[in-house]
Amino acid sequence: MKFFWQRMLSVPDAGVQSPPVFFSCLPLLETQDLVLRRPRMKDAADIYAYAKDETVARYVLWEPHRSLSETRSCLHDLIRRARAGYPSSWVITLRETGRVIGTIGFVWYSAENSSAEIGYSLSRDYWNRGFATQALRAVVAEAFQSLPLNRLEAQHDLCNPASGRVMEKCGFRQEGVLRSRVFNKGEYVDVALWSLLRSDLTRATVKQPDC
Ligand SMILES: CC(C)(COP(=O)(O)OP(=O)(O)OC[C@H]1O[C@@H](n2cnc3c(N)ncnc32)[C@H](O)[C@@H]1OP(=O)(O)O)[C@@H](O)C(=O)NCCC(=O)NCCS
């Protein structure tokens, strides 16, 4: 990963794909500890195991899953939308066991503005091991390499600073705080907005990843 930024910069337009084709056929991404791949219906049990956890769902815009069939239904929708070329997500699997421990992907994509938003969540059993950072770095590299993107966004509830730290470690810059931006879990919450521009990748001041 030491040459993460250099690799992107040396081939900035290599392999740029049409976004619907890219979203419908997300490539396999590998990191030191993780393999990111397209979701399958048989991932439902692994996803339900963490998606039912209220702590995991506390700061995301979905509710904790109440049953395996609810997870199956969400997964079915995710797979169907990806096949139709809409912004889609990878499942994050542990390289060692193959277990699905989270998801990461595109919340939306704007062709007009060449921008997109990334979101992610991880099973509580695997927090604070650098896994979300590994996954986001891999997705950022792939996104700028394969999509005609100028800007990537990510946002998090201000009460969820771990998510902001992941963004920071991946080179995102915080742009500001949007007050009472979202009504989530019964209250209005402040949201920190972060971005990473293609031009940020070319600046010498960009903090180099530390692995
Ligand atoms: C947010 C989340 C993805 C982070 O995943 P993770 O794999 O634990 O992240 P990493 O281990 O790569 O990095 C976490 C960083 O946050 C830091 N951190 C953890 N808790 C923190 C806190 N309360 N305040 C500030 N920093 C915190 C860690 O120390 C680490 O930084 P470091 O490497 O400098 O020590 C994970 O907690 C999660 O899935 N939460 C539930 C879903 C969610 O909130 N998703 C994000 C929606 S915006």
The ligand as an ORCA input file, in Angstrom:
! r2SCAN-3c Opt
* xyz 0 1
  C     -17.061      3.703     11.939
  C     -16.488      2.306     11.672
  C     -16.747      1.938     10.231
  C     -14.998      2.312     11.947
  O     -14.485      1.054     11.581
  P     -13.104      0.509     12.153
  O     -12.733     -0.689     11.359
  O     -13.187      0.386     13.614
  O     -12.144      1.731     11.780
  P     -10.549      1.720     11.829
  O     -10.101      0.712     12.820
  O     -10.042      1.621     10.447
  O     -10.245      3.202     12.356
  C     -10.936      3.703     13.490
  C     -10.216      4.921     13.992
  O     -11.093      5.654     14.832
  C     -10.506      5.794     16.096
  N     -11.582      5.848     17.072
  C     -12.293      4.833     17.579
  N     -13.204      5.297     18.446
  C     -13.067      6.643     18.465
  C     -13.695      7.687     19.165
  N     -14.698      7.451     20.015
  N     -13.280      8.961     18.939
  C     -12.279      9.219     18.082
  N     -11.630      8.257     17.390
  C     -12.029      6.990     17.583
  C      -9.608      4.613     16.252
  O      -8.633      4.842     17.268
  C      -9.021      4.563     14.844
  O      -8.064      5.595     14.641
  P      -6.468      5.335     14.772
  O      -6.111      4.300     13.747
  O      -5.857      6.658     14.522
  O      -6.239      4.823     16.179
  C     -17.151      1.261     12.605
  O     -17.077      1.722     13.926
  C     -18.593      0.988     12.266
  O     -18.895      0.204     11.384
  N     -19.540      1.628     12.980
  C     -20.962      1.361     12.780
  C     -21.457      1.823     11.418
  C     -21.056      3.251     11.159
  O     -21.139      4.099     12.053
  N     -20.629      3.512      9.927
  C     -20.195      4.826      9.519
  C     -21.355      5.653      9.151
  S     -20.821      7.291      8.680
*
